[in-house]
Amino acid sequence: MEAVTAHALHRRFGAVPALSGVDLSVPAGSVHGLLGPNGAGKTTLVRILTTLLRPTAGTATVAGFDVLREPDRVRASIGLVGQHAAVDEILSGRQNLEMFGRLHHLGRSEARTRAVALLERFGLADTGSRAVSTYSGGMRRRLDLAASLITAPPVLFLDEPTTGLDPRSRSEVWEAVRSLVAGGTTVLLTTQYLEEVDRLADHVTVIDHGTVIASGTPSQLKGQLGGDRIDVVVSSPADLAATAALLAGLTGNTPDTDEDNRRVGVAVDDRMAALTATVRGLSDAGIAVEDVTLRRPTLDEVFLHLTATDDARMVTA
């Protein structure tokens, strides 16, 4: 079953197209990452899916309900977490959740029961009576996530949920998201952190200039850059050209050179054979190196590759 769908979505702001025929399919109980540079159309798409904006053309459903014909039922089926925690710092964590429950028309007793359960679920039970002003950034974000689930919606939209958080707090939020998905929640995640998508997402859609330019699992997208790569960090910048020529000859592929970091990288097919040949070739050529690494491409590299030109073509993994 698909929890979120979009077909041929278009949205224009005057003469400016924000979305140009976007298709999207998110299976229930999964995490779907939505990536793209600033101005790519991510926020416009989320606003349409959460009924905050009407499309110019096309159709979309969330939790089985049409966003145009059944907006009230869509809103009753979703949670939305923005870039900044929307909690009252004067109130305690429990009071915040009880307030959100009452705003969603829960009875006083039910709101309190839900608040206690969510505090426990997100590891905040011991701090539920403390004012939110004493919470760390990660704790506030977890409380914000808890508030979005006060009515147990099946679909949750997360708009850059870890922006501005330190690494420890980001990890806390990631664990909270994993817990939600394990419980059956579907998550649509927009983020600027490629590592976040790599860690959390089952599937990724990349948008640029209002168009889907790539779709697939993180592994599939990485595979578009040729599978494994070898990186060589030379001791002397003077050896960069010779190293690039050596790697090109060994692999038949065109290397990338990073002069600032004295690094040469190239895609390889047979990982172990290529690594052995590279080490032997560098030694035979008398090129001193500081590091030789065999690795998979990162999503950062995929993202930069896909969005590097204005005429990027559709790629479907």
C-alpha positions in Angstrom: 0.0 0.0 0.0 1.2 3.5 -0.9 1.0 6.0 2.0 1.8 9.0 -0.3 1.4 9.4 -4.0 1.8 12.2 -6.5 1.2 12.2 -10.2 2.2 14.9 -12.7 2.1 17.6 -10.0 2.6 21.1 -11.3 2.7 24.4 -9.4 3.4 27.8 -10.8 3.8 31.1 -9.0 2.9 33.6 -11.7 5.1 32.8 -14.6 7.6 30.9 -12.5 7.3 27.1 -12.4 8.0 25.6 -9.0 7.0 22.0 -9.8 7.0 20.6 -13.4 5.3 17.2 -13.4 6.5 15.6 -10.2 5.7 11.9 -9.6 6.1 10.3 -6.1 5.3 7.0 -4.5 6.0 6.3 -0.8 5.1 2.8 0.5 3.5 2.6 4.0 5.9 2.1 6.9 9.0 3.4 5.1 11.2 6.5 5.2 11.4 8.4 2.0 14.1 11.0 1.6 13.4 14.1 -0.5 16.6 15.9 -1.7 17.4 18.9 -3.8 19.3 22.2 -3.8 17.7 25.3 -2.4 14.8 26.4 -4.6 14.4 22.9 -6.2 10.7 22.6 -5.2 10.9 20.4 -2.1 9.0 22.8 0.2 6.4 23.4 -2.5 5.8 19.7 -2.8 5.5 19.2 1.0 3.1 22.1 1.2 0.9 20.5 -1.4 1.0 17.1 0.2 0.0 18.7 3.6 -2.9 20.7 2.0 -1.2 24.0 2.7 -1.0 24.8 -1.0 -3.1 23.8 -4.1 -1.3 22.4 -7.1 -1.8 24.1 -10.5 -2.3 20.6 -12.0 -1.9 17.0 -11.1 -3.1 14.7 -8.3 -1.8 13.6 -4.9 -3.0 11.4 -2.1 -1.9 11.0 1.5 -3.0 8.0 3.6 -5.4 7.1 0.8 -7.1 10.6 0.8 -7.1 13.0 -2.1 -5.4 16.3 -1.0 -7.8 18.4 -3.1 -11.1 16.6 -2.5 -10.5 15.4 1.1 -8.1 17.9 2.7 -9.7 17.6 6.2 -9.2 13.8 6.2 -5.6 14.3 5.0 -4.9 16.7 7.8 -6.3 14.3 10.3 -3.9 11.6 9.0 -0.6 13.5 9.2 1.9 15.0 11.5 4.2 17.9 10.4 7.5 18.8 12.0 9.0 22.0 10.7 12.6 23.3 10.9 12.2 24.8 14.3 10.7 23.1 17.4 7.2 24.4 17.9 7.0 23.9 21.7 6.3 26.3 24.6 9.5 26.7 26.6 7.7 27.9 29.8 5.6 24.7 30.0 7.0 21.3 30.9 7.3 18.6 28.4 4.2 16.8 29.7 2.2 20.0 29.7 3.2 20.7 26.1 2.0 17.3 25.0 -1.2 17.6 27.0 -1.8 21.0 25.4 -1.4 19.6 21.9 -3.7 16.8 22.8 -6.4 19.2 23.9 -5.9 21.3 20.8 -6.6 18.1 18.8 -9.9 17.7 20.8 -8.7 14.9 23.0 -10.4 14.7 26.4 -8.3 15.7 29.4 -7.7 12.2 30.6 -6.9 10.8 27.1 -4.5 13.8 26.5 -2.6 13.0 29.7 -2.4 9.3 28.9 -1.1 10.0 25.4 1.4 12.5 26.8 2.8 10.1 29.4 3.1 7.3 26.7 4.9 9.6 24.3 7.3 10.9 26.8 8.3 7.3 27.6 8.5 6.4 23.9 10.9 9.2 23.2 13.1 8.8 26.2 11.8 11.9 28.0 9.9 10.4 30.9 12.5 11.5 33.5 12.4 15.1 32.2 8.7 15.4 31.5 8.1 17.6 34.5 10.9 20.0 33.7 10.4 23.3 31.8 11.3 22.9 28.1 13.6 25.9 28.5 16.0 23.5 30.3 16.0 20.9 27.5 18.9 20.4 25.1 18.4 20.9 21.3 18.0 17.1 20.8 15.4 16.8 23.6 13.4 19.7 22.2 13.3 18.0 18.8 12.3 14.7 20.3 9.5 16.5 22.1 8.5 18.2 18.9 8.3 14.8 17.2 6.2 13.5 20.1 3.8 16.4 19.8 3.3 15.6 16.1 2.2 12.1 17.0 -0.2 13.1 19.7 -3.1 11.7 17.6 -1.0 8.8 16.2 -1.1 9.9 12.5 0.0 7.2 10.0 2.1 9.7 7.9 4.7 12.1 9.3 6.4 14.9 7.3 9.8 16.0 8.6 11.2 19.2 7.2 14.9 19.3 7.9 14.3 18.0 11.5 18.0 18.2 12.6 19.0 21.6 11.3 21.3 23.3 13.8 21.7 20.3 16.1 25.0 18.9 17.3 26.0 15.4 16.2 24.8 13.8 19.5 21.4 15.5 19.3 21.1 14.5 15.6 21.7 10.9 16.6 19.0 11.1 19.2 16.5 12.4 16.6 17.6 9.6 14.1 16.9 7.0 16.8 13.5 8.5 17.4 12.6 8.4 13.7 13.7 4.7 13.5 11.5 3.9 16.4 8.5 5.6 14.7 9.0 3.6 11.5 9.4 0.4 13.4 6.0 1.2 14.9 4.4 1.5 11.4 4.7 5.3 10.8 5.5 6.4 7.2 8.0 9.3 7.1 8.7 11.8 4.3 12.0 13.5 5.1 13.4 16.6 3.6 17.0 17.4 4.7 20.2 19.2 3.7 22.2 16.5 5.5 23.1 13.7 2.9 24.3 11.5 5.8 20.8 11.7 7.3 19.2 10.3 4.2 21.9 7.6 3.9 21.3 6.5 7.5 17.5 6.7 7.5 15.9 6.5 4.1 14.7 3.4 2.3 14.2 5.3 -0.9 15.4 8.7 -2.1 13.9 11.2 -4.7 16.1 14.0 -5.9 14.4 17.1 -7.2 16.0 19.9 -9.2 14.3 22.8 -10.9 10.9 21.3 -10.0 11.6 18.0 -11.7 12.5 14.6 -10.4 16.0 13.9 -11.7 16.7 10.7 -9.8 15.0 8.0 -7.7 16.2 4.9 -6.0 17.6 3.4 -2.8 20.8 5.1 -1.5 22.8 2.1 -2.7 21.3 2.4 -6.2 22.0 6.1 -6.4 25.6 5.5 -5.3 26.0 2.8 -8.0 25.3 5.4 -10.7 28.8 6.8 -10.1 30.3 3.4 -11.0 30.3 1.4 -7.8 33.5 1.4 -5.8 36.2 4.1 -5.9 39.8 4.3 -5.0 41.2 7.5 -3.4 44.9 8.2 -3.3 46.4 11.0 -1.2 49.9 11.7 -2.3 52.6 13.2 -0.2 53.7 15.8 -2.7 51.4 17.9 -4.9 53.9 17.5 -7.7 52.9 13.8 -8.0 49.2 14.5 -8.6 49.4 14.5 -12.4 51.5 11.3 -12.5 49.1 9.6 -10.0 46.0 10.6 -12.2 47.7 9.2 -15.3 48.6 6.0 -13.5 45.0 5.4 -12.2 43.6 6.2 -15.6 45.8 3.6 -17.2 45.0 1.0 -14.6 41.2 1.4 -14.6 40.3 2.9 -18.0 38.3 5.6 -16.2 38.9 9.3 -15.8 40.1 10.3 -12.4 39.0 13.3 -10.3 41.8 15.4 -8.8 41.4 17.4 -5.6 44.5 19.6 -5.6 43.7 21.2 -2.2 43.7 17.9 -0.4 46.3 16.2 -2.7 43.8 13.5 -3.5 43.1 11.6 -6.8 40.0 9.4 -7.0 38.7 7.1 -9.7 35.8 4.6 -10.2 36.8 0.9 -10.3 35.1 -2.3 -11.3 37.0 -5.1 -9.6 37.6 -3.6 -6.2 40.4 -5.9 -4.9 42.2 -6.3 -8.2 42.2 -2.6 -8.7 43.4 -1.9 -5.1 46.3 -4.4 -5.5 47.2 -2.9 -8.9 47.1 0.6 -7.6 49.4 -0.1 -4.6 51.8 -2.0 -6.8 51.8 0.7 -9.5 52.4 3.5 -7.1 55.3 1.6 -5.5 56.8 0.8 -8.9 56.5 4.5 -10.0 58.2 5.7 -6.8 55.2 7.9 -5.8 55.0 8.5 -2.1 51.5 8.4 -0.7 49.9 9.1 2.7 46.7 7.1 2.1 45.1 4.7 -0.3 41.3 4.1 0.3 38.8 1.8 -1.3 35.3 3.0 -0.7 31.7 3.4 -2.1 30.7 6.8 -3.5 29.0 9.0 -0.9 25.5 10.5 -1.4 27.2 13.9 -1.3 29.1 12.9 -4.5 25.9 11.6 -6.1 24.0 14.7 -5.2 26.7 17.0 -6.6 26.9 14.9 -9.8 23.1 14.9 -10.3 22.6 18.6 -9.7 25.8 19.9 -11.3 24.2 21.0 -14.5 20.9 22.7 -15.4 20.1 20.1 -18.1 20.3 17.1 -15.8 18.2 14.3 -17.3 15.9 11.9 -15.6 17.7 9.0 -14.0 15.7 6.2 -12.5 17.4 3.5 -10.5 
